[in-house]
Amino acid sequence: MNIAVIGATGTAGSRIVHEALARGLRVTAISRKPGQLTSHANLREAVADANDSAALARVLVGSDAVVSAIRFVDSDPLKLIDA
């Protein structure tokens, strides 16, 4: 199973990524600041802004599930849903 984590380098997001990898899942870690996570065979980092639906949609391709770990006050939930 491949999950995408939006906001993967934040406090909550990095913990979600760590737990998903520990459970053997493949993770696409989406953030504006890549390179902050420890490399792992099942980890793919992607750069995207949560407020850019088109860019976000491109990196979500192939994901079985998407987890948003960003604060809703910092984003537009409708753009997340649109992606």
N, CA, C and O atoms as CSV, one atom per row, in Angstrom:
chain,resi,resn,atom,element,x,y,z
A,1,MET,N,N,0.848,-1.173,0.000
A,1,MET,CA,C,0.000,0.000,0.000
A,1,MET,C,C,0.892,1.233,0.000
A,1,MET,O,O,1.894,1.286,0.713
A,2,ASN,N,N,0.522,2.220,-0.801
A,2,ASN,CA,C,1.261,3.475,-0.871
A,2,ASN,C,C,0.392,4.588,-0.318
A,2,ASN,O,O,-0.712,4.826,-0.807
A,3,ILE,N,N,0.895,5.271,0.705
A,3,ILE,CA,C,0.165,6.417,1.224
A,3,ILE,C,C,0.966,7.684,0.948
A,3,ILE,O,O,2.196,7.666,0.917
A,4,ALA,N,N,0.258,8.758,0.752
A,4,ALA,CA,C,0.871,10.067,0.588
A,4,ALA,C,C,0.597,10.860,1.852
A,4,ALA,O,O,-0.523,10.860,2.364
A,5,VAL,N,N,1.617,11.531,2.351
A,5,VAL,CA,C,1.467,12.354,3.543
A,5,VAL,C,C,1.786,13.792,3.151
A,5,VAL,O,O,2.925,14.119,2.819
A,6,ILE,N,N,0.765,14.643,3.195
A,6,ILE,CA,C,0.946,16.059,2.894
A,6,ILE,C,C,1.375,16.742,4.184
A,6,ILE,O,O,0.738,16.582,5.224
A,7,GLY,N,N,2.453,17.498,4.107
A,7,GLY,CA,C,3.003,18.116,5.309
A,7,GLY,C,C,3.917,17.153,6.046
A,7,GLY,O,O,3.973,17.151,7.276
A,8,ALA,N,N,4.626,16.339,5.291
A,8,ALA,CA,C,5.410,15.227,5.846
A,8,ALA,C,C,6.600,15.636,6.701
A,8,ALA,O,O,7.109,14.813,7.463
A,9,THR,N,N,7.057,16.870,6.603
A,9,THR,CA,C,8.224,17.270,7.393
A,9,THR,C,C,7.841,18.042,8.655
A,9,THR,O,O,8.717,18.445,9.420
A,10,GLY,N,N,6.567,18.248,8.875
A,10,GLY,CA,C,6.117,18.931,10.086
A,10,GLY,C,C,6.119,17.999,11.279
A,10,GLY,O,O,6.477,16.827,11.163
A,11,THR,N,N,5.722,18.515,12.410
A,11,THR,CA,C,5.720,17.733,13.650
A,11,THR,C,C,4.843,16.491,13.531
A,11,THR,O,O,5.311,15.376,13.764
A,12,ALA,N,N,3.589,16.676,13.175
A,12,ALA,CA,C,2.680,15.529,13.049
A,12,ALA,C,C,3.024,14.690,11.825
A,12,ALA,O,O,3.057,13.461,11.902
A,13,GLY,N,N,3.280,15.347,10.698
A,13,GLY,CA,C,3.562,14.638,9.454
A,13,GLY,C,C,4.760,13.713,9.552
A,13,GLY,O,O,4.712,12.584,9.064
A,14,SER,N,N,5.835,14.177,10.178
A,14,SER,CA,C,7.035,13.336,10.289
A,14,SER,C,C,6.768,12.115,11.151
A,14,SER,O,O,7.337,11.050,10.910
A,15,ARG,N,N,5.916,12.254,12.146
A,15,ARG,CA,C,5.561,11.104,12.994
A,15,ARG,C,C,4.679,10.116,12.234
A,15,ARG,O,O,4.815,8.903,12.395
A,16,ILE,N,N,3.789,10.633,11.417
A,16,ILE,CA,C,2.938,9.762,10.595
A,16,ILE,C,C,3.794,8.990,9.603
A,16,ILE,O,O,3.599,7.789,9.413
A,17,VAL,N,N,4.750,9.678,8.963
A,17,VAL,CA,C,5.665,9.022,8.020
A,17,VAL,C,C,6.443,7.924,8.732
A,17,VAL,O,O,6.538,6.805,8.229
A,18,HIS,N,N,6.990,8.231,9.883
A,18,HIS,CA,C,7.779,7.253,10.644
A,18,HIS,C,C,6.936,6.010,10.973
A,18,HIS,O,O,7.400,4.883,10.800
A,19,GLU,N,N,5.713,6.213,11.442
A,19,GLU,CA,C,4.841,5.089,11.797
A,19,GLU,C,C,4.465,4.265,10.571
A,19,GLU,O,O,4.459,3.035,10.629
A,20,ALA,N,N,4.153,4.927,9.469
A,20,ALA,CA,C,3.784,4.213,8.244
A,20,ALA,C,C,4.945,3.360,7.741
A,20,ALA,O,O,4.744,2.216,7.332
A,21,LEU,N,N,6.142,3.905,7.770
A,21,LEU,CA,C,7.323,3.142,7.334
A,21,LEU,C,C,7.572,1.961,8.271
A,21,LEU,O,O,7.939,0.877,7.817
A,22,ALA,N,N,7.378,2.161,9.565
A,22,ALA,CA,C,7.563,1.080,10.541
A,22,ALA,C,C,6.567,-0.051,10.294
A,22,ALA,O,O,6.841,-1.204,10.627
A,23,ARG,N,N,5.414,0.275,9.712
A,23,ARG,CA,C,4.396,-0.732,9.417
A,23,ARG,C,C,4.578,-1.354,8.033
A,23,ARG,O,O,3.763,-2.170,7.604
A,24,GLY,N,N,5.638,-0.971,7.342
A,24,GLY,CA,C,5.953,-1.577,6.053
A,24,GLY,C,C,5.250,-0.957,4.862
A,24,GLY,O,O,5.248,-1.541,3.778
A,25,LEU,N,N,4.657,0.207,5.035
A,25,LEU,CA,C,3.972,0.876,3.932
A,25,LEU,C,C,4.964,1.659,3.073
A,25,LEU,O,O,6.039,2.040,3.535
A,26,ARG,N,N,4.584,1.889,1.824
A,26,ARG,CA,C,5.351,2.790,0.965
A,26,ARG,C,C,4.776,4.180,1.173
A,26,ARG,O,O,3.557,4.357,1.195
A,27,VAL,N,N,5.650,5.169,1.324
A,27,VAL,CA,C,5.208,6.516,1.662
A,27,VAL,C,C,5.730,7.527,0.652
A,27,VAL,O,O,6.916,7.540,0.323
A,28,THR,N,N,4.834,8.369,0.167
A,28,THR,CA,C,5.217,9.540,-0.606
A,28,THR,C,C,5.097,10.710,0.353
A,28,THR,O,O,3.992,11.093,0.739
A,29,ALA,N,N,6.225,11.274,0.735
A,29,ALA,CA,C,6.280,12.372,1.690
A,29,ALA,C,C,6.257,13.689,0.925
A,29,ALA,O,O,7.217,14.034,0.236
A,30,ILE,N,N,5.159,14.417,1.052
A,30,ILE,CA,C,4.982,15.658,0.307
A,30,ILE,C,C,5.206,16.842,1.234
A,30,ILE,O,O,4.595,16.946,2.298
A,31,SER,N,N,6.095,17.729,0.809
A,31,SER,CA,C,6.364,18.929,1.587
A,31,SER,C,C,6.940,20.014,0.688
A,31,SER,O,O,7.251,19.779,-0.480
A,32,ARG,N,N,7.074,21.195,1.252
A,32,ARG,CA,C,7.734,22.285,0.529
A,32,ARG,C,C,9.231,22.259,0.780
A,32,ARG,O,O,9.993,22.917,0.072
A,33,LYS,N,N,9.662,21.495,1.793
A,33,LYS,CA,C,11.070,21.451,2.196
A,33,LYS,C,C,11.571,20.006,2.240
A,33,LYS,O,O,11.655,19.416,3.317
A,34,PRO,N,N,11.904,19.434,1.088
A,34,PRO,CA,C,12.376,18.033,1.097
A,34,PRO,C,C,13.772,17.922,1.703
A,34,PRO,O,O,14.454,18.924,1.920
A,35,GLY,N,N,14.175,16.696,1.969
A,35,GLY,CA,C,15.515,16.441,2.480
A,35,GLY,C,C,15.617,16.478,3.988
A,35,GLY,O,O,16.720,16.375,4.526
A,36,GLN,N,N,14.503,16.622,4.689
A,36,GLN,CA,C,14.535,16.678,6.146
A,36,GLN,C,C,14.219,15.341,6.801
A,36,GLN,O,O,14.311,15.205,8.021
A,37,LEU,N,N,13.847,14.351,5.987
A,37,LEU,CA,C,13.504,13.037,6.518
A,37,LEU,C,C,14.663,12.062,6.303
A,37,LEU,O,O,15.419,12.186,5.339
A,38,THR,N,N,14.793,11.108,7.196
A,38,THR,CA,C,15.809,10.071,7.059
A,38,THR,C,C,15.443,9.178,5.878
A,38,THR,O,O,14.298,8.749,5.742
A,39,SER,N,N,16.423,8.906,5.032
A,39,SER,CA,C,16.137,8.088,3.846
A,39,SER,C,C,15.711,6.674,4.264
A,39,SER,O,O,16.130,6.148,5.295
A,40,HIS,N,N,14.868,6.092,3.421
A,40,HIS,CA,C,14.335,4.759,3.672
A,40,HIS,C,C,13.959,4.165,2.321
A,40,HIS,O,O,13.550,4.892,1.416
A,41,ALA,N,N,14.094,2.860,2.177
A,41,ALA,CA,C,13.798,2.199,0.905
A,41,ALA,C,C,12.355,2.418,0.451
A,41,ALA,O,O,12.093,2.461,-0.750
A,42,ASN,N,N,11.423,2.557,1.383
A,42,ASN,CA,C,10.011,2.729,1.038
A,42,ASN,C,C,9.559,4.190,1.049
A,42,ASN,O,O,8.360,4.471,1.024
A,43,LEU,N,N,10.513,5.114,1.084
A,43,LEU,CA,C,10.180,6.537,1.168
A,43,LEU,C,C,10.527,7.251,-0.130
A,43,LEU,O,O,11.638,7.135,-0.648
A,44,ARG,N,N,9.548,7.993,-0.642
A,44,ARG,CA,C,9.781,8.856,-1.802
A,44,ARG,C,C,9.361,10.254,-1.387
A,44,ARG,O,O,8.240,10.467,-0.924
A,45,GLU,N,N,10.274,11.210,-1.559
A,45,GLU,CA,C,9.947,12.593,-1.232
A,45,GLU,C,C,9.493,13.323,-2.483
A,45,GLU,O,O,10.017,13.101,-3.574
A,46,ALA,N,N,8.514,14.196,-2.309
A,46,ALA,CA,C,7.999,14.996,-3.412
A,46,ALA,C,C,7.775,16.416,-2.914
A,46,ALA,O,O,7.416,16.636,-1.757
A,47,VAL,N,N,7.993,17.370,-3.804
A,47,VAL,CA,C,7.791,18.774,-3.466
A,47,VAL,C,C,6.482,19.245,-4.079
A,47,VAL,O,O,6.257,19.089,-5.279
A,48,ALA,N,N,5.622,19.821,-3.247
A,48,ALA,CA,C,4.374,20.395,-3.738
A,48,ALA,C,C,3.823,21.334,-2.676
A,48,ALA,O,O,4.027,21.139,-1.478
A,49,ASP,N,N,3.125,22.346,-3.141
A,49,ASP,CA,C,2.448,23.286,-2.254
A,49,ASP,C,C,0.996,22.825,-2.130
A,49,ASP,O,O,0.327,22.601,-3.139
A,50,ALA,N,N,0.518,22.685,-0.923
A,50,ALA,CA,C,-0.843,22.199,-0.692
A,50,ALA,C,C,-1.905,23.126,-1.264
A,50,ALA,O,O,-3.053,22.716,-1.433
A,51,ASN,N,N,-1.546,24.357,-1.562
A,51,ASN,CA,C,-2.502,25.298,-2.136
A,51,ASN,C,C,-2.498,25.290,-3.661
A,51,ASN,O,O,-3.214,26.070,-4.291
A,52,ASP,N,N,-1.698,24.416,-4.249
A,52,ASP,CA,C,-1.634,24.279,-5.710
A,52,ASP,C,C,-2.217,22.915,-6.077
A,52,ASP,O,O,-1.502,21.913,-6.098
A,53,SER,N,N,-3.518,22.883,-6.364
A,53,SER,CA,C,-4.211,21.618,-6.620
A,53,SER,C,C,-3.600,20.816,-7.755
A,53,SER,O,O,-3.493,19.593,-7.662
A,54,ALA,N,N,-3.197,21.490,-8.830
A,54,ALA,CA,C,-2.647,20.784,-9.990
A,54,ALA,C,C,-1.321,20.108,-9.641
A,54,ALA,O,O,-1.112,18.943,-9.978
A,55,ALA,N,N,-0.435,20.825,-8.974
A,55,ALA,CA,C,0.861,20.247,-8.579
A,55,ALA,C,C,0.658,19.110,-7.591
A,55,ALA,O,O,1.321,18.076,-7.677
A,56,LEU,N,N,-0.243,19.300,-6.670
A,56,LEU,CA,C,-0.520,18.271,-5.672
A,56,LEU,C,C,-1.092,17.023,-6.326
A,56,LEU,O,O,-0.712,15.908,-5.971
A,57,ALA,N,N,-1.998,17.199,-7.273
A,57,ALA,CA,C,-2.597,16.060,-7.974
A,57,ALA,C,C,-1.537,15.231,-8.682
A,57,ALA,O,O,-1.629,14.004,-8.710
A,58,ARG,N,N,-0.532,15.885,-9.252
A,58,ARG,CA,C,0.533,15.154,-9.961
A,58,ARG,C,C,1.327,14.245,-9.028
A,58,ARG,O,O,1.686,13.134,-9.418
A,59,VAL,N,N,1.605,14.685,-7.820
A,59,VAL,CA,C,2.396,13.849,-6.905
A,59,VAL,C,C,1.546,12.817,-6.176
A,59,VAL,O,O,2.087,11.888,-5.577
A,60,LEU,N,N,0.216,12.966,-6.217
A,60,LEU,CA,C,-0.664,11.988,-5.570
A,60,LEU,C,C,-0.966,10.781,-6.442
A,60,LEU,O,O,-1.541,9.803,-5.964
A,61,VAL,N,N,-0.590,10.835,-7.707
A,61,VAL,CA,C,-0.851,9.722,-8.621
A,61,VAL,C,C,-0.228,8.442,-8.055
A,61,VAL,O,O,0.946,8.423,-7.685
A,62,GLY,N,N,-1.016,7.393,-7.996
A,62,GLY,CA,C,-0.530,6.099,-7.509
A,62,GLY,C,C,-0.714,5.889,-6.024
A,62,GLY,O,O,-0.379,4.821,-5.512
A,63,SER,N,N,-1.234,6.873,-5.318
A,63,SER,CA,C,-1.447,6.734,-3.876
A,63,SER,C,C,-2.757,5.996,-3.608
A,63,SER,O,O,-3.775,6.248,-4.253
A,64,ASP,N,N,-2.709,5.093,-2.655
A,64,ASP,CA,C,-3.916,4.376,-2.239
A,64,ASP,C,C,-4.681,5.162,-1.182
A,64,ASP,O,O,-5.899,5.030,-1.057
A,65,ALA,N,N,-3.963,5.976,-0.429
A,65,ALA,CA,C,-4.571,6.805,0.620
A,65,ALA,C,C,-3.755,8.079,0.760
A,65,ALA,O,O,-2.557,8.108,0.476
A,66,VAL,N,N,-4.432,9.132,1.204
A,66,VAL,CA,C,-3.769,10.423,1.403
A,66,VAL,C,C,-4.078,10.898,2.815
A,66,VAL,O,O,-5.226,10.881,3.258
A,67,VAL,N,N,-3.020,11.326,3.516
A,67,VAL,CA,C,-3.167,11.875,4.856
A,67,VAL,C,C,-2.683,13.317,4.807
A,67,VAL,O,O,-1.575,13.588,4.345
A,68,SER,N,N,-3.505,14.234,5.279
A,68,SER,CA,C,-3.093,15.618,5.368
A,68,SER,C,C,-2.688,15.920,6.799
A,68,SER,O,O,-3.487,15.774,7.724
A,69,ALA,N,N,-1.439,16.343,6.980
A,69,ALA,CA,C,-0.930,16.673,8.309
A,69,ALA,C,C,-0.623,18.164,8.406
A,69,ALA,O,O,0.180,18.589,9.237
A,70,ILE,N,N,-1.266,18.950,7.552
A,70,ILE,CA,C,-1.054,20.391,7.618
A,70,ILE,C,C,-2.208,21.047,8.359
A,70,ILE,O,O,-3.320,20.523,8.404
A,71,ARG,N,N,-1.921,22.189,8.931
A,71,ARG,CA,C,-2.963,22.937,9.635
A,71,ARG,C,C,-3.930,23.514,8.609
A,71,ARG,O,O,-3.512,24.115,7.620
A,72,PHE,N,N,-5.213,23.330,8.849
A,72,PHE,CA,C,-6.199,23.816,7.892
A,72,PHE,C,C,-6.191,25.335,7.784
A,72,PHE,O,O,-6.586,25.870,6.748
A,73,VAL,N,N,-5.756,26.042,8.815
A,73,VAL,CA,C,-5.686,27.501,8.713
A,73,VAL,C,C,-4.590,27.943,7.754
A,73,VAL,O,O,-4.575,29.088,7.301
A,74,ASP,N,N,-3.668,27.027,7.446
A,74,ASP,CA,C,-2.578,27.334,6.523
A,74,ASP,C,C,-2.865,26.880,5.100
A,74,ASP,O,O,-2.018,27.022,4.218
A,75,SER,N,N,-4.049,26.338,4.872
A,75,SER,CA,C,-4.374,25.836,3.541
A,75,SER,C,C,-5.858,26.013,3.256
A,75,SER,O,O,-6.635,26.427,4.116
A,76,ASP,N,N,-6.220,25.692,2.041
A,76,ASP,CA,C,-7.618,25.718,1.625
A,76,ASP,C,C,-8.069,24.268,1.485
A,76,ASP,O,O,-7.670,23.596,0.534
A,77,PRO,N,N,-8.890,23.768,2.409
A,77,PRO,CA,C,-9.313,22.364,2.353
A,77,PRO,C,C,-9.945,21.974,1.017
A,77,PRO,O,O,-9.807,20.832,0.578
A,78,LEU,N,N,-10.628,22.902,0.377
A,78,LEU,CA,C,-11.245,22.584,-0.920
A,78,LEU,C,C,-10.194,22.294,-1.977
A,78,LEU,O,O,-10.424,21.471,-2.863
A,79,LYS,N,N,-9.042,22.956,-1.902
A,79,LYS,CA,C,-7.956,22.675,-2.852
A,79,LYS,C,C,-7.364,21.298,-2.599
A,79,LYS,O,O,-6.989,20.598,-3.539
A,80,LEU,N,N,-7.278,20.908,-1.330
A,80,LEU,CA,C,-6.793,19.567,-0.995
A,80,LEU,C,C,-7.739,18.508,-1.550
A,80,LEU,O,O,-7.304,17.521,-2.143
A,81,ILE,N,N,-9.020,18.722,-1.354
A,81,ILE,CA,C,-10.027,17.774,-1.833
A,81,ILE,C,C,-10.029,17.727,-3.356
A,81,ILE,O,O,-10.167,16.655,-3.946
A,82,ASP,N,N,-9.876,18.878,-3.990
A,82,ASP,CA,C,-9.853,18.948,-5.453
A,82,ASP,C,C,-8.695,18.121,-6.031
A,82,ASP,O,O,-8.849,17.440,-7.045
A,83,ALA,N,N,-7.541,18.196,-5.370
A,83,ALA,CA,C,-6.357,17.453,-5.837
A,83,ALA,C,C,-6.603,15.971,-5.732
A,83,ALA,O,O,-5.729,15.175,-6.075
